[in-house]
Amino acid sequence: MRVSALQAALSAIDNAETPDNARVEAASSGTIANAVVGLGAAEVARRELTDAQIRELMRAEIDERLTAASTINTTHPERAASLEAEAAVLSGLLGDV
């Protein structure tokens, strides 16, 4: 439960660090469509999130879990309890408990 909550939070942060409309300026290999030449040639700089932005993402992850848990509580109480526990783990990381 802790691991899945942490994985989801890290994925949300990783996705938020992805730049919009990133363009790669590198020579094409010509052999494979849209392939570039050179190690790391297709890499682009990631966004650096502020501490406040990361905390906002974490709170959104918590809210998402609590909302889903309340929605499925009557039909899937075990899954709802799991989502609530994940939200508690993330809240603990933020120091909100």
N, C-alpha and C positions, 0 to 999 in steps of 0.2 A: 504494500500500500504506500509506504513512504517512498519507495523507489519510483513507482509510477507517477506519483505527485511531483517528485523532483524532475523526472524525465520530461513530463509535460511542461513544467515551468521553464526548464532549460530550452526546450524546443520553442516555446513562445518567445523567449528572449532572443534565441538564434534567428528566428524568423523576422523579428523586429529589427535586427541588425542588418538585414539584407537591404542593400540600396535599391531605390526605385530606378527603373530605366537605366540600369548599368550597361555600359557599352564597352566592349573589349576591342582595343586597337592593337591587333597583332596580325602577322602575316598568315595567310591561309595555307594549309598543307596542300591543297589542290587534289589530294588523293581521296579524302573523306569529306563529304559535304559538311560545311560549317566547322571543320576542325581547324585548330590553330597550331602553329609550330612553336616549340620551345616549352621547357618545363615551367609551369606556373604562368604561361602566357595568357591563359583565360581567367586568371584570378583578378578580382576587383576588390578594392578596399571596402571593408565593412563599416557600417555606421557605428559610432560609439554612443551608447545610451548613457544618459545621466542616471544617477542613483534614483532620482525621483521618477524617471521613466520606467526603470526596472520595477520599482515598488508599485507603480500604477499597473503594470502588466501582471504582477503577482496578485494584486487585489482583483483584477479582472478574472484571473484564473480561479480565485477563491469564489467570487460571485457566481461564476459559471457553474462551478460544482454545486454550490448551495442551491441555486435555482433548479438545476437538473434533479438534485436530490428531492426537493420539495415536489417536483412534478411527478416523479415516479415512486414516491414513498408508499403509496397504497398498492401499486401493482408489483413493484420490485423492491421490497424493503431491504433486502440484503445489499443490493447495488446502491441504494440510497444511503445506507449506513457507510458503505465504502467511500462514496463521494464525500460525505460529511467528514469522514476521517482524513481524506486527502486534503480537504479544505483546512482542517485543523493543523495538519502538518505544515502547509504553506503559511498559515497564520502565525504559527510558531516561528517560522523563519523570519517573518517580518517583525516579530516581537509584539504582535497584536493580541496575544492571549492573556 
